[in-house]
């Protein structure tokens, strides 16, 4: 499965550029395999993206703005839904991908599975089966992921008002086209 991120390489909007960088940077930090598809330089990409974003997910003017995220042909969401998934530690399920073993999302899924089924599928959970060195490695990776997430969240928080203004300007410009 290939994750497709539709971007605008020559967007005049600072807000859109920051959102695109946030999505791409986060996917790279998680080592998720993805492809960037430019809608600014490729009309075919632009039309495909616009046609495949579900009607209920399109803005009032009907023109979805980048970044838009797909798993192959399946729509995952826009920046706002990506950001929500990031905040909830559910990015892998947002992308339609299985979470890597030992990740917070995998642990949450295991806990949800146990609660949903009411029984343990194994005598102990996966963390208890890991030896000390493996557990330390998993914890170290989680700490690194958390630090990368904190850094990305700090970048998101900087200039959020400016981003909203830029987004409104861009939507008005595109509506005028």
Wavefront OBJ file of the C-alpha trace (Angstrom):
o trace
v 0.000 0.000 0.000
v 1.304 3.388 -0.972
v 0.298 6.537 0.829
v -0.273 9.420 -1.583
v 0.106 12.982 -0.363
v -1.220 15.602 -2.755
v 0.777 18.835 -2.405
v 1.153 22.166 -4.172
v 4.844 22.823 -4.792
v 4.297 26.441 -5.724
v 1.594 27.487 -3.280
v 1.629 31.159 -2.363
v 0.032 30.359 0.973
v 2.332 30.089 3.964
v -0.359 28.143 5.826
v -0.593 25.496 3.116
v 3.201 25.213 2.902
v 3.459 24.695 6.679
v 0.709 22.085 6.686
v 2.345 20.223 3.816
v 5.706 20.285 5.594
v 4.076 19.033 8.784
v 2.466 16.049 7.048
v 5.576 15.119 5.070
v 7.897 15.615 8.048
v 5.710 13.468 10.281
v 5.457 10.663 7.711
v 9.240 10.736 7.309
v 9.730 10.658 11.097
v 7.528 7.549 11.276
v 9.340 6.071 8.256
v 6.041 5.645 6.389
v 6.410 4.895 2.682
v 4.620 7.656 0.764
v 4.561 9.422 -2.585
v 4.230 13.171 -3.104
v 1.977 14.168 -5.986
v 2.172 17.794 -7.090
v -1.120 19.429 -8.046
v 0.473 22.753 -8.999
v 2.511 21.393 -11.893
v 0.363 18.432 -12.901
v -3.238 19.044 -13.936
v -3.966 15.305 -13.934
v -2.983 15.070 -10.248
v -5.094 18.123 -9.435
v -8.179 16.720 -11.164
v -7.736 13.252 -9.620
v -7.437 14.743 -6.138
v -10.477 16.989 -6.577
v -12.606 14.152 -7.972
v -11.636 11.659 -5.255
v -12.100 13.781 -2.149
v -15.592 12.808 -0.894
v -18.237 15.524 -1.286
v -18.866 15.700 2.475
v -15.154 16.415 3.050
v -14.918 19.280 0.558
v -14.991 22.896 1.785
v -17.951 25.175 1.086
v -16.459 26.360 -2.219
v -16.094 22.716 -3.345
v -12.351 22.926 -3.981
v -10.240 20.861 -1.576
v -6.881 22.389 -0.722
v -3.636 20.488 -0.198
v -2.444 18.547 1.589
v -4.901 15.717 0.903
v -3.930 12.184 1.899
v -4.904 8.887 0.282
v -3.988 5.238 0.760
v -3.875 4.100 -2.869
v -7.400 5.054 -4.051
v -8.886 5.284 -0.568
v -9.316 8.767 0.926
v -7.709 9.169 4.360
v -8.297 12.867 4.995
v -7.004 16.409 4.902
v -4.605 18.222 7.205
v -7.141 18.735 9.993
v -8.059 15.036 10.202
v -4.371 14.110 9.957
v -3.587 16.496 12.811
v -6.397 14.991 14.924
v -5.051 11.479 14.288
v -1.574 12.671 15.223
v -2.884 14.143 18.479
v -4.757 10.905 19.269
v -1.776 8.638 18.392
v -3.859 6.985 15.651
v -1.910 7.994 12.539
v -1.439 4.427 11.324
v -5.155 3.633 11.486
v -5.865 7.041 9.863
v -3.578 5.963 7.005
v -5.104 2.476 6.853
v -1.793 0.891 7.856
v -1.056 -1.609 10.617
v 0.844 0.014 13.495
v 4.378 -1.277 14.039
v 4.775 -3.687 16.971
v 5.636 -1.919 20.198
v 4.296 1.466 19.058
v 1.823 3.344 21.232
v -0.859 2.852 18.616
v -0.278 -0.920 18.577
v -0.459 -0.988 22.374
v -3.683 1.026 22.293
v -5.098 -1.378 19.704
v -4.130 -4.357 21.889
v -5.831 -2.791 24.899
v -8.924 -1.963 22.844
v -8.972 -5.543 21.542
v -8.889 -6.917 25.070
v -11.642 -4.559 26.231
v -13.765 -5.266 23.152
v -13.393 -9.047 23.358
v -13.363 -9.219 27.133
v -10.583 -11.789 27.089
v -6.837 -11.848 26.631
v -5.730 -13.383 23.360
v -2.485 -14.389 25.046
v -1.503 -15.060 28.648
v 0.412 -11.781 28.776
v 0.587 -8.742 26.565
v 3.381 -8.203 24.065
v 5.404 -5.922 26.342
v 5.649 -8.558 29.061
v 7.001 -11.059 26.536
v 9.879 -8.804 25.527
v 13.229 -9.265 27.225
v 14.758 -6.292 29.046
v 17.057 -5.181 26.217
v 14.274 -5.297 23.639
v 11.967 -3.432 25.999
v 14.610 -0.749 26.544
v 15.025 -0.412 22.764
v 11.267 -0.070 22.259
v 11.067 2.556 24.999
v 13.979 4.470 23.470
v 12.266 4.474 20.052
v 9.033 5.658 21.659
v 10.884 8.491 23.389
v 12.439 9.505 20.075
v 9.018 9.430 18.396
v 7.552 11.525 21.198
v 10.373 14.067 20.909
v 9.868 14.293 17.137
v 6.138 14.714 17.719
v 6.776 17.489 20.260
v 9.039 19.278 17.795
v 6.458 19.005 15.018
v 3.695 20.200 17.356
v 5.799 23.223 18.336
v 6.179 24.069 14.658
v 2.402 23.730 14.225
v 1.685 26.102 17.077
v 3.937 28.832 15.686
v 2.012 31.187 13.489
v -1.366 29.407 13.627
v -3.211 32.709 13.281
v -1.143 33.555 10.215
v -1.966 30.150 8.755
v -5.699 30.684 9.161
v -5.485 34.079 7.454
v -3.407 32.629 4.600
v -5.852 29.743 4.197
v -8.799 32.113 3.947
v -6.941 34.194 1.359
v -6.095 31.114 -0.676
v -9.667 29.849 -0.619
v -10.896 33.263 -1.758
v -8.288 33.300 -4.550
v -9.209 29.818 -5.739
v -12.906 30.658 -5.584
v -12.203 33.695 -7.757
v -10.497 31.459 -10.365
l 1 2 3 4 5 6 7 8 9 10 11 12 13 14 15 16 17 18 19 20 21 22 23 24 25 26 27 28 29 30 31 32 33 34 35 36 37 38 39 40 41 42 43 44 45 46 47 48 49 50 51 52 53 54 55 56 57 58 59 60 61 62 63 64 65 66 67 68 69 70 71 72 73 74 75 76 77 78 79 80 81 82 83 84 85 86 87 88 89 90 91 92 93 94 95 96 97 98 99 100 101 102 103 104 105 106 107 108 109 110 111 112 113 114 115 116 117 118 119 120 121 122 123 124 125 126 127 128 129 130 131 132 133 134 135 136 137 138 139 140 141 142 143 144 145 146 147 148 149 150 151 152 153 154 155 156 157 158 159 160 161 162 163 164 165 166 167 168 169 170 171 172 173 174 175 176 177
